């Protein structure tokens, strides 16, 4: 299998491709008509290397619905600014029904921002969209950005979709501390993966994502963020949301049988852990 994901930025093309595939379904959970425009040939090449047993496409679809609903609820609660860190090829400012007065700031590496500017030059967002080129690991530049945005905002929601897993524990600690110091930041949407989920996915990711490994792996995820001034307001687990949406995990038949048999003999605690392997969490300051 040819390795096409050369770095973390390449995962943005994969995710855009997954959203494009969902849009092509007869009854999609959402529509992202700009996904393939952004993913392009590079995204299609990456998807061609993805193993059929990889459930990433399914999880991207479910997480997209969860995050959309988090954002809609936050706007109803008075959020006037969305700060999307590591925005990648996300198209929410274009595809979601948003207040025209909403400020949406996308932040990412210069090459991704430039590609997005070029490919979406003829498209019109549904809100006040701004893109900023910055390396998020440059802490001093990042803190200056936070201060500037806070001075102009009323109530900020931060989105880090598919970003934190690729950072080190130290990087995430600094980011959590920096965001906690921004008074206007009221919500933070972030990925959660259990230790079991990370271990299970290591072999699969090593096959075609070895150049973009998961690095953030605290022993106690919720305790980690609690120690840095954040607590979970809402937790939406991928598997539970999939059941609600009528889109169960697409496992091969043999794995479905194995999971069913394992569930028969598993303890109640074990069953609960199996259902809660990954989630999207809405954090709020303590």
PAZAPA-4460 file (N, C-alpha, C; in steps of 0.05 Angstrom, whole numbers, plus 32768, in hexadecimal, padded with zeros to 4 digits):
% residues 286
    n_x    n_y    n_z   ca_x   ca_y   ca_z    c_x    c_y    c_z   seq   type   mol
   8011   7FE8   8000   8000   8000   8000   8012   8019   8000     1      X     A
   800E   802B   7FED   801E   8043   7FEB   8016   8057   8000     2      X     A
   802B   8062   800D   8026   8076   8022   8022   8091   8014     3      X     A
   800A   809D   8018   8004   80B7   800C   8001   80CD   8021     4      X     A
   7FFC   80C6   803A   7FFA   80DA   804F   8017   80DF   8059     5      X     A
   8021   80F7   8052   803D   80FD   8058   8040   810E   8071     6      X     A
   802A   811A   807A   802A   812B   8092   800E   812F   809C     7      X     A
   800C   813D   80B3   7FF1   8141   80BF   7FDF   8150   80AD     8      X     A
   7FEA   8164   809E   7FD9   8174   808C   7FCB   8162   8077     9      X     A
   7FD7   814C   806F   7FCB   813B   805B   7FB1   812E   8066    10      X     A
   7FAF   812C   8080   7F96   8120   808B   7F7E   8131   8085    11      X     A
   7F83   814B   8081   7F6D   815D   807A   7F60   8156   805F    12      X     A
   7F71   814D   804C   7F67   8144   8032   7F57   812A   8035    13      X     A
   7F60   8118   8046   7F52   8100   804B   7F36   8105   8057    14      X     A
   7F35   8117   806B   7F1C   811E   8078   7F09   812B   8064    15      X     A
   7F13   813D   8054   7F02   814A   803F   7EF7   8135   802C    16      X     A
   7F07   8121   8025   7EFE   810B   8014   7EE8   80FB   8021    17      X     A
   7EEB   80F5   803B   7ED6   80E7   804A   7EBC   80F7   8049    18      X     A
   7EBD   8111   804C   7EA5   8121   804C   7E99   8122   8030    19      X     A
   7EAB   8121   801C   7EA1   8120   8001   7E92   8106   7FFB    20      X     A
   7E9C   80F0   8005   7E8F   80D6   8002   7E74   80D6   8010    21      X     A
   7E72   80E2   8027   7E58   80E3   8036   7E44   80F3   8026    22      X     A
   7E4D   8109   801A   7E3B   811A   800A   7E2F   810B   7FF2    23      X     A
   7E3E   80F7   7FE8   7E35   80E8   7FD1   7E21   80D2   7FD8    24      X     A
   7E1D   80CD   7FF1   7E09   80B8   7FF9   7DED   80C2   7FF3    25      X     A
   7DDB   80AE   7FF0   7DBF   80B5   7FE9   7DB1   80C3   8000    26      X     A
   7DB9   80BC   8019   7DAE   80C9   8031   7DC4   80D1   8044    27      X     A
   7DD3   80E6   803D   7DEA   80EE   804D   7DE1   80FB   8067    28      X     A
   7DF2   80F9   807B   7DEC   8106   8095   7DF2   8124   8093    29      X     A
   7E01   812C   8080   7E06   8149   807A   7E0F   814B   805D    30      X     A
   7E0F   8163   8052   7E18   8167   8037   7E2F   817B   8037    31      X     A
   7E45   8173   802A   7E5D   8185   8029   7E64   8187   800B    32      X     A
   7E56   8198   7FFC   7E5B   8199   7FDF   7E76   81A3   7FD7    33      X     A
   7E85   81AF   7FE9   7EA0   81B9   7FE3   7EB6   81A6   7FEB    34      X     A
   7EAF   818F   7FF6   7EC4   817D   8001   7ED7   8173   7FEB    35      X     A
   7ECC   8169   7FD5   7EDD   815F   7FC0   7EED   8175   7FB2    36      X     A
   7EE1   818D   7FB1   7EEF   81A4   7FA5   7F09   81A9   7FB4    37      X     A
   7F08   81A5   7FCF   7F20   81AA   7FDF   7F32   8191   7FE0    38      X     A
   7F26   817A   7FE2   7F37   8161   7FE3   7F47   815D   7FCA    39      X     A
   7F3A   8162   7FB3   7F47   815F   7F99   7F53   8144   7F94    40      X     A
   7F65   8143   7F80   7F72   8129   7F79   7F83   811E   7F90    41      X     A
   7F8F   8130   7F9F   7F9F   8126   7FB6   7F8E   8117   7FCA    42      X     A
   7F77   8122   7FD0   7F65   8114   7FE2   7F5C   80F9   7FD8    43      X     A
   7F56   80F8   7FBE   7F4D   80DF   7FB2   7F63   80CA   7FB3    44      X     A
   7F7C   80D3   7FAF   7F93   80C0   7FB0   7F96   80B5   7FCC    45      X     A
   7F93   80C7   7FE0   7F95   80BE   7FFC   7F80   80AA   8002    46      X     A
   7F67   80AF   7FFA   7F51   809D   8000   7F55   8082   7FF3    47      X     A
   7F63   8082   7FDC   7F68   8068   7FCE   7F7B   8056   7FDE    48      X     A
   7F8A   8062   7FF1   7F9C   8051   8001   7F90   8049   801C    49      X     A
   7F78   8054   8022   7F6C   804E   803C   7F61   8032   803D    50      X     A
   7F68   8021   8050   7F5D   8006   8051   7F3F   8006   8055    51      X     A
   7F32   7FF3   8049   7F15   7FF1   804B   7F0B   7FEC   8067    52      X     A
   7F1D   7FE1   8077   7F16   7FDC   8093   7F19   7FF4   80A5    53      X     A
   7F24   800A   809B   7F28   8022   80AA   7F0D   8030   80AE    54      X     A
   7F06   8035   80C8   7EEC   8041   80CE   7EED   8060   80D0    55      X     A
   7F03   806B   80C6   7F07   8088   80C8   7EF2   8097   80B9    56      X     A
   7EE9   808E   80A2   7ED5   809C   8093   7EBB   809E   80A3    57      X     A
   7EB4   8088   80AF   7E9B   8087   80C0   7E9E   809A   80D7    58      X     A
   7EB4   809A   80E5   7EB7   80AB   80FD   7EB8   80C8   80F5    59      X     A
   7EC4   80CF   80DE   7EC4   80EB   80D4   7EA7   80F5   80D0    60      X     A
   7E97   80E4   80C4   7E7B   80EB   80BF   7E6C   80F1   80D9    61      X     A
   7E6F   80DE   80EC   7E61   80E1   8106   7E6B   80FA   8115    62      X     A
   7E85   80FE   8115   7E90   8115   8123   7E88   812F   8117    63      X     A
   7E85   812F   80FC   7E7C   8147   80EF   7E60   814F   80F8    64      X     A
   7E4E   813C   80FB   7E33   8142   8105   7E34   814C   8122    65      X     A
   7E44   813F   8132   7E47   8148   814E   7E50   8164   8150    66      X     A
   7E65   816B   8142   7E71   8186   8143   7E5E   819A   8138    67      X     A
   7E50   8194   8122   7E3C   81A7   8117   7E28   81AE   812D    68      X     A
   7E1E   8199   813B   7E0A   819E   8150   7E15   81AE   8168    69      X     A
   7E2E   81A8   816F   7E3B   81B8   8184   7E3C   81D6   817C    70      X     A
   7E44   81DB   8163   7E47   81F6   815A   7E2B   8204   8159    71      X     A
   7E17   81F7   814F   7DFD   8203   814E   7DF3   820A   816A    72      X     A
   7DF7   81F8   817D   7DEF   81FE   8199   7DFE   8215   81A5    73      X     A
   7E18   8217   819F   7E28   822C   81AA   7E20   8247   819F    74      X     A
   7E1A   8248   8185   7E10   8261   8179   7DF6   826A   8186    75      X     A
   7DE4   8256   818B   7DCB   825D   8198   7DD0   8267   81B5    76      X     A
   7DE7   825F   81C0   7DEE   8268   81DB   7DFE   8282   81DC    77      X     A
   7E00   828F   81C5   7E0C   82A9   81C4   7E28   82AB   81B8    78      X     A
   7E34   8295   81AF   7E4F   8296   81A3   7E4E   82A7   818A    79      X     A
   7E61   82BA   8187   7E62   82CB   8170   7E7B   82C7   815F    80      X     A
   7E8D   82B6   8169   7EA7   82B1   815C   7EAE   8294   815E    81      X     A
   7EB4   8288   8147   7EBF   826D   8146   7EDC   826E   813E    82      X     A
   7EED   8263   814F   7F0A   8261   8149   7F11   8245   8143    83      X     A
   7F15   823F   8129   7F1B   8224   8120   7F39   8220   811D    84      X     A
   7F46   8214   8131   7F63   8210   8130   7F69   81F6   8122    85      X     A
   7F7B   81F8   810E   7F81   81E1   80FE   7F69   81DA   80ED    86      X     A
   7F5E   81EE   80DF   7F44   81EC   80D1   7F45   81D8   80BA    87      X     A
   7F5D   81D3   80AF   7F5F   81C0   8099   7F4D   81C9   8082    88      X     A
   7F3E   81B5   8077   7F2D   81BA   805F   7F0F   81BB   8067    89      X     A
   7F0A   81C3   8080   7EEF   81C5   8089   7EDF   81DA   807A    90      X     A
   7EC5   81D5   8075   7EB5   81E8   8065   7E9C   81F1   8074    91      X     A
   7E9C   81EF   808F   7E84   81F6   809E   7E7B   8213   8099    92      X     A
   7E8C   8227   8095   7E83   8242   8090   7E72   8244   8076    93      X     A
   7E75   8231   8064   7E67   8231   804B   7E4E   821F   804C    94      X     A
   7E50   8208   8059   7E3A   81F5   8057   7E25   81F7   806E    95      X     A
   7E2D   8203   8084   7E1A   8205   809B   7E09   821F   8099    96      X     A
   7DF1   821D   80A5   7DE0   8234   80A6   7DE9   8245   80BF    97      X     A
   7DF7   825B   80BA   7E04   826B   80CF   7DFA   8288   80CE    98      X     A
   7DFB   8295   80E5   7DF4   82B2   80E5   7E09   82C1   80D5    99      X     A
   7E00   82D4   80C5   7E12   82E3   80B4   7E26   82F3   80C5   100      X     A
   7E1E   82FA   80DD   7E30   8309   80EF   7E45   82F9   80FD   101      X     A
   7E43   82DE   80FB   7E56   82CD   8109   7E72   82D0   80FD   102      X     A
   7E86   82D3   810E   7EA2   82D4   8105   7EAE   82B8   8107   103      X     A
   7EB9   82AF   80F1   7EC5   8294   80F0   7EE2   8297   80E7   104      X     A
   7EF4   8290   80F9   7F11   8292   80F3   7F1D   8277   80F0   105      X     A
   7F29   8272   80D8   7F36   8259   80D3   7F55   825E   80D5   106      X     A
   7F62   824C   80E4   7F7F   824F   80E8   7F8C   8235   80E0   107      X     A
   7FA1   8237   80CF   7FB0   821F   80C8   7FCA   8226   80BA   108      X     A
   7FDA   8212   80B2   7FF3   8217   80A5   7FEE   8226   808B   109      X     A
   8001   8237   8082   7FFE   8247   806A   7FF6   8237   8051   110      X     A
   8003   821F   804B   7FFB   8211   8032   7FDE   8209   8031   111      X     A
   7FD2   8200   8048   7FB6   81F9   8048   7FA4   8211   8045   112      X     A
   7FAB   8227   8052   7F9B   823F   804F   7F9C   8249   8033   113      X     A
   7FB3   8249   8026   7FB6   8253   800B   7FA7   8241   7FF7   114      X     A
   7FA8   8227   7FFB   7F98   8214   7FEA   7F7A   821A   7FED   115      X     A
   7F72   821E   8005   7F55   8223   800B   7F4C   823D   7FFE   116      X     A
   7F5C   8252   8001   7F56   826C   7FF6   7F53   8269   7FD7   117      X     A
   7F64   825A   7FCB   7F64   8257   7FAE   7F4B   8247   7FA4   118      X     A
   7F47   8230   7FB1   7F31   821F   7FA7   7F15   8229   7FAF   119      X     A
   7F13   823A   7FC3   7EF9   8244   7FCB   7EF5   8261   7FC4   120      X     A
   7F06   826B   7FB2   7F05   8288   7FAC   7EEA   8291   7FA1   121      X     A
   7EDC   827F   7F93   7EC2   8286   7F87   7EAB   827F   7F99   122      X     A
   7EB0   8275   7FB1   7E9A   826D   7FC3   7E95   8283   7FD8   123      X     A
   7E7D   8284   7FE1   7E76   8299   7FF5   7E6E   828B   800F   124      X     A
   7E7C   8292   8025   7E74   8286   803F   7E5B   8293   804A   125      X     A
   7E4F   8285   805D   7E36   828E   8069   7E3A   82A0   8082   126      X     A
   7E53   82A6   8088   7E59   82B7   809F   7E71   82C8   8099   127      X     A
   7E7C   82D6   80AD   7E94   82E6   80A9   7EAD   82D5   80AC   128      X     A
   7EB8   82CC   8096   7ECE   82B8   8097   7EE9   82C6   8093   129      X     A
   7EFC   82BE   80A4   7F18   82C8   80A2   7F2B   82B0   80A5   130      X     A
   7F40   82B0   8095   7F54   829B   8097   7F6F   82A7   809F   131      X     A
   7F7C   8299   80B2   7F96   82A3   80BC   7FAB   828D   80BA   132      X     A
   7FC2   8294   80AE   7FD8   8282   80AB   7FEA   8283   80C4   133      X     A
   7FEC   826C   80D1   7FFD   826B   80E9   8004   824E   80EF   134      X     A
   801B   824A   80FA   8023   8230   8104   801A   822F   8121   135      X     A
   8007   821E   8127   7FFB   821D   8142   800E   8214   8158   136      X     A
   8024   8208   8150   8038   8201   8164   804A   8218   816C   137      X     A
   8048   822F   815D   8056   8247   8164   8047   8255   817A   138      X     A
   804E   8250   8193   803E   8259   81A9   803B   8277   81AB   139      X     A
   8051   8286   81A6   804F   82A3   81A9   803C   82AF   8194   140      X     A
   803E   82A5   817B   802B   82AF   8167   800F   82A7   816D   141      X     A
   800B   828F   8177   7FF1   8286   817E   7FE4   8297   8194   142      X     A
   7FF4   829D   81A9   7FE9   82AD   81BF   7FE2   82CA   81B6   143      X     A
   7FF2   82D5   81A3   7FEC   82EF   8198   7FD1   82EE   8189   144      X     A
   7FCD   82D9   817A   7FB4   82D5   816B   7F9D   82D4   817E   145      X     A
   7F9F   82C4   8193   7F8A   82C1   81A7   7F82   82DC   81B3   146      X     A
   7F97   82EB   81BA   7F92   8305   81C7   7F84   8318   81B3   147      X     A
   7F8C   8318   819A   7F80   832A   8186   7F62   8322   8182   148      X     A
   7F5D   8308   8180   7F41   82FF   817B   7F30   8305   8193   149      X     A
   7F3A   8301   81AB   7F2B   8305   81C3   7F23   8322   81C6   150      X     A
   7F34   8334   81BD   7F2E   8351   81BF   7F16   8359   81AE   151      X     A
   7F11   8349   8198   7EFC   8350   8185   7EE3   833F   8189   152      X     A
   7EE4   832A   8199   7ECE   8317   819B   7EBD   831B   81B4   153      X     A
   7EA5   8310   81B3   7E94   8310   81CB   7E96   82F6   81D9   154      X     A
   7E91   82E0   81CA   7E90   82C5   81D5   7E9C   82B2   81C0   155      X     A
   7EB1   82A4   81C7   7EC0   8294   81B4   7EBC   8276   81B9   156      X     A
   7EB8   8267   81A3   7EB9   824A   81A3   7ED2   8242   8193   157      X     A
   7EE3   8231   819F   7EFB   8227   8192   7EF5   820B   8188   158      X     A
   7EFD   8206   816F   7EFA   81EB   8163   7F16   81E1   815C   159      X     A
   7F1D   81C9   8165   7F36   81BC   815E   7F2F   819F   8154   160      X     A
   7F21   819E   813E   7F19   8184   8134   7F30   8175   8127   161      X     A
   7F37   815D   8131   7F4C   814E   8125   7F67   815A   8127   162      X     A
   7F6C   816A   813C   7F85   8178   8140   7F95   816D   8158   163      X     A
   7F88   816D   816F   7F95   8166   8188   7FA2   814A   8188   164      X     A
   7F96   8135   817B   7FA3   811B   817C   7FBF   811B   8170   165      X     A
   7FC6   812E   815F   7FE0   812E   8152   7FF5   813E   8161   166      X     A
   7FEC   814B   8177   7FFF   815B   8187   800A   814A   819F   167      X     A
   801F   8153   81AA   802A   8146   81C2   801A   814F   81DB   168      X     A
   801D   8140   81F0   8010   8147   8209   8018   8163   8212   169      X     A
   8032   816A   820E   803C   8184   8216   802F   819A   8205   170      X     A
   802D   8195   81EB   8020   81A8   81D8   8003   81AD   81E0   171      X     A
   7FF5   8198   81E7   7FD9   819B   81EE   7FD6   81AA   8209   172      X     A
   7FE8   81A4   821B   7FE7   81B2   8235   7FEA   81D0   8231   173      X     A
   7FFE   81D8   8220   8002   81F4   821B   7FEA   8201   820D   174      X     A
   7FDE   81F3   81FA   7FC7   81FD   81EC   7FB0   8201   81FF   175      X     A
   7FAB   81ED   8210   7F95   81EE   8223   7F9A   8206   8236   176      X     A
   7FB2   820A   823F   7FB9   8220   8251   7FB4   823B   8243   177      X     A
   7FBD   823D   822A   7FBB   8256   821C   7F9E   825D   8217   178      X     A
   7F8E   8249   820F   7F71   824F   820A   7F63   8256   8224   179      X     A
   7F6B   8249   8239   7F5E   824E   8253   7F63   826B   825C   180      X     A
   7F78   8277   8253   7F7E   8293   825A   7F6F   82A7   824A   181      X     A
   7F61   829E   8235   7F52   82B0   8224   7F35   82B2   822F   182      X     A
   7F2F   82C9   823B   7F16   82CB   8249   7EFD   82C7   8237   183      X     A
   7EFF   82CE   821E   7EE8   82CC   820C   7EE3   82B0   8202   184      X     A
   7EF6   829E   8206   7EF1   8282   81FD   7EDF   8274   8211   185      X     A
   7EC7   826D   8208   7EB3   8261   821A   7EAF   8243   8214   186      X     A
   7EB7   823A   81FC   7EB3   821E   81F5   7ECB   8214   81E4   187      X     A
   7ED0   81FA   81E7   7EE6   81EE   81D7   7EDD   81D2   81CF   188      X     A
   7EDB   81CE   81B5   7ED4   81B3   81AA   7EED   81A4   81A3   189      X     A
   7EEF   818C   81AD   7F09   817D   81AB   7F04   815F   81A9   190      X     A
   7F17   8151   819D   7F15   8134   8199   7F1C   8125   81B3   191      X     A
   7F0F   810F   81B8   7F16   80FD   81CE   7F19   80E1   81C2   192      X     A
   7F30   80D4   81C9   7F34   80B8   81C3   7F3D   80AA   81DD   193      X     A
   7F31   8093   81E3   7F38   8084   81FA   7F53   8077   81F6   194      X     A
   7F62   806F   820B   7F7B   8061   8207   7F78   8048   81F7   195      X     A
   7F61   803A   81FA   7F5C   8022   81EA   7F59   8028   81CD   196      X     A
   7F4C   803E   81C6   7F48   8046   81AA   7F63   804D   819E   197      X     A
   7F74   805A   81AD   7F8E   8062   81A2   7F9F   8049   819C   198      X     A
   7F9F   8036   81B0   7FAE   801D   81AB   7FA3   800D   8194   199      X     A
   7F89   800B   8192   7F7D   7FFC   817C   7F84   8008   8161   200      X     A
   7F84   8023   8160   7F89   8030   8146   7FA6   8032   813D   201      X     A
   7FB8   802C   814F   7FD5   802F   8149   7FDD   801F   8131   202      X     A
   7FD6   8005   8131   7FDE   7FF3   811B   7FD2   7FFC   8100   203      X     A
   7FB8   8004   8101   7FAB   800D   80E8   7FB8   8026   80DE   204      X     A
   7FBD   8039   80F0   7FC9   8052   80E7   7FE5   804E   80DD   205      X     A
   7FF3   803B   80E8   800E   8036   80E0   8010   802D   80C2   206      X     A
   7FFA   8021   80B8   7FFA   8017   809D   7FF9   802E   8088   207      X     A
   7FEA   8043   808E   7FE8   8058   8079   7FE9   8075   8085   208      X     A
   7FEC   8077   809F   7FEE   8091   80AC   8007   8093   80BE   209      X     A
   801B   8084   80B7   8033   8084   80C9   8041   809F   80CB   210      X     A
   803C   80B0   80B7   8049   80CB   80B7   8037   80DF   80C6   211      X     A
   8020   80D6   80D0   800F   80E7   80E0   8004   80D8   80F8   212      X     A
   8016   80D0   810A   800D   80BF   8121   7FFF   80D0   8137   213      X     A
   7FEE   80C2   8146   7FE2   80CF   815E   7FF8   80D2   8173   214      X     A
   7FF9   80E8   8180   800E   80ED   8194   8002   80F4   81B0   215      X     A
   7FEA   80FF   81B0   7FDE   8107   81C9   7FD1   80EE   81D6   216      X     A
   7FDB   80E5   81ED   7FD1   80CD   81F9   7FD3   80CE   8218   217      X     A
   7FC4   80E0   8225   7FC5   80E2   8242   7FB7   80CA   824E   218      X     A
   7FC0   80C1   8265   7FB3   80AA   8272   7F97   80B1   827B   219      X     A
   7F92   80C9   8283   7F78   80D2   828C   7F71   80EB   827C   220      X     A
   7F62   80E8   8266   7F5C   80FE   8253   7F4D   8115   8262   221      X     A
   7F38   810E   826F   7F27   8122   827C   7F37   812F   8293   222      X     A
   7F46   811F   82A2   7F57   812A   82B7   7F6C   813D   82AD   223      X     A
   7F77   8137   8295   7F8B   8149   8288   7F80   8165   8284   224      X     A
   7F68   8166   8278   7F5D   8181   8272   7F53   818E   828B   225      X     A
   7F49   817F   829E   7F41   818A   82B8   7F58   8198   82C5   226      X     A
   7F70   818C   82C3   7F88   8198   82D0   7F90   81B2   82C2   227      X     A
   7F87   81B5   82A9   7F8E   81CE   829A   7F77   81E1   8298   228      X     A
   7F63   81DE   82AA   7F4E   81F2   82AC   7F35   81ED   829B   229      X     A
   7F31   81D5   8292   7F1A   81CF   8280   7F0A   81B7   828B   230      X     A
   7EF0   81B9   8288   7EDF   81A2   828F   7ECB   819C   8278   231      X     A
   7EC2   8183   8277   7EB0   817B   8261   7E94   8184   8268   232      X     A
   7E88   8193   8255   7E6C   819B   8258   7E5A   8186   824B   233      X     A
   7E63   817C   8233   7E55   8167   8225   7E68   8154   8218   234      X     A
   7E62   813A   8218   7E72   8126   820B   7E60   8116   81F9   235      X     A
   7E67   8116   81DF   7E57   8107   81CB   7E68   80F1   81C0   236      X     A
   7E62   80D8   81C8   7E72   80C1   81C0   7E6A   80B9   81A3   237      X     A
   7E7E   80B3   8193   7E7A   80AC   8177   7E67   8095   8173   238      X     A
   7E6B   807F   8182   7E5A   8068   817E   7E3D   806D   8186   239      X     A
   7E39   807B   819C   7E1E   8082   81A5   7E10   8094   8191   240      X     A
   7E1F   80A7   8187   7E13   80BA   8173   7E0D   80AB   8159   241      X     A
   7E1E   8098   8152   7E19   8088   813A   7DFF   8078   813C   242      X     A
   7DFA   806D   8154   7DE0   805F   8158   7DC9   8072   8155   243      X     A
   7DCC   808A   8161   7DB6   809E   815F   7DB0   80A6   8142   244      X     A
   7DC6   80A7   8132   7DC3   80B0   8117   7DBD   8099   8103   245      X     A
   7DBB   8081   810E   7DB6   806A   80FD   7DCD   8064   80EA   246      X     A
   7DE6   8069   80F3   7DFD   8063   80E2   7E11   8054   80F2   247      X     A
   7E0C   803A   80F7   7E1E   8029   8108   7E39   8026   80FA   248      X     A
   7E4D   801F   810B   7E68   801C   8101   7E69   8006   80EB   249      X     A
   7E75   800B   80D4   7E75   7FF9   80BD   7E8B   7FE4   80BF   250      X     A
   7E88   7FD1   80D1   7E9C   7FBC   80D4   7E97   7FA5   80C1   251      X     A
   7EAD   7F97   80B8   7EAA   7F7F   80A9   7E9A   7F6A   80B9   252      X     A
   7E8D   7F57   80AB   7E7C   7F44   80B9   7E8A   7F35   80CF   253      X     A
   7EA3   7F2C   80CA   7EB1   7F1C   80DE   7EB6   7F2D   80F7   254      X     A
   7EBC   7F47   80F4   7EC0   7F58   810B   7EA6   7F5E   811A   255      X     A
   7E90   7F60   810A   7E76   7F64   8117   7E6F   7F4C   8129   256      X     A
   7E75   7F34   811F   7E6F   7F1C   812E   7E81   7F1B   8147   257      X     A
   7E9A   7F22   8143   7EAD   7F22   815A   7EA4   7F36   816F   258      X     A
   7E9C   7F4E   8167   7E94   7F63   817A   7E7B   7F5A   8189   259      X     A
   7E68   7F4D   817A   7E50   7F44   8187   7E56   7F2E   819C   260      X     A
   7E67   7F1B   8194   7E6E   7F06   81A7   7E7D   7F11   81BF   261      X     A
   7E8F   7F24   81BA   7E9F   7F2F   81D0   7E8C   7F3E   81E3   262      X     A
   7E77   7F4B   81D8   7E65   7F59   81E8   7E55   7F47   81FB   263      X     A
   7E50   7F2F   81F2   7E40   7F1C   8202   7E4F   7F15   821C   264      X     A
   7E69   7F13   821A   7E79   7F0A   8231   7E86   7F21   8240   265      X     A
   7E85   7F39   8235   7E91   7F50   8242   7E82   7F5A   825A   266      X     A
   7E90   7F65   826D   7E83   7F70   8285   7E75   7F8A   827D   267      X     A
   7E63   7F94   828E   7E55   7FAC   8288   7E69   7FC4   8285   268      X     A
   7E7D   7FC4   8296   7E92   7FD9   8294   7EA0   7FD8   827A   269      X     A
   7EA7   7FC0   8271   7EB6   7FBC   8258   7EA4   7FC5   8240   270      X     A
   7E8B   7FBE   8241   7E78   7FC6   822C   7E77   7FE4   8229   271      X     A
   7E76   7FF1   8241   7E75   800E   8241   7E8E   801A   8234   272      X     A
   7EA5   800F   823B   7EBE   8019   8230   7EBF   8015   8212   273      X     A
   7EB5   7FFF   8208   7EB5   7FF9   81EB   7EA4   800D   81DC   274      X     A
   7E8E   8017   81E9   7E7C   802A   81DC   7E87   8046   81DD   275      X     A
   7E9A   804B   81EF   7EA4   8066   81F3   7EC1   8069   81EC   276      X     A
   7EC9   8060   81D5   7EE5   8060   81CD   7EED   807B   81C1   277      X     A
   7EDA   808B   81B7   7EE1   80A4   81AB   7EC9   80B7   81AD   278      X     A
   7ECF   80D1   81AF   7EB9   80E4   81B2   7EC2   8100   81A9   279      X     A
   7EAF   8112   81A8   7EB5   812E   81A6   7EAA   813B   81BF   280      X     A
   7EBB   814C   81CA   7EB5   8158   81E5   7EB3   8176   81E3   281      X     A
   7E9E   8181   81F0   7E9C   819E   81F3   7EA6   81A5   820E   282      X     A
   7EBE   81B2   820E   7ECB   81BA   8227   7EC3   81D7   822D   283      X     A
   7EC1   81DD   8247   7EBD   81F9   8250   7ED1   81FF   8266   284      X     A
   7ED8   8218   826A   7EEB   821F   827F   7EE0   8217   829B   285      X     A
   7EF1   820E   82AC   7EE8   8208   82C8   7EE2   8221   82D8   286      X     A
***
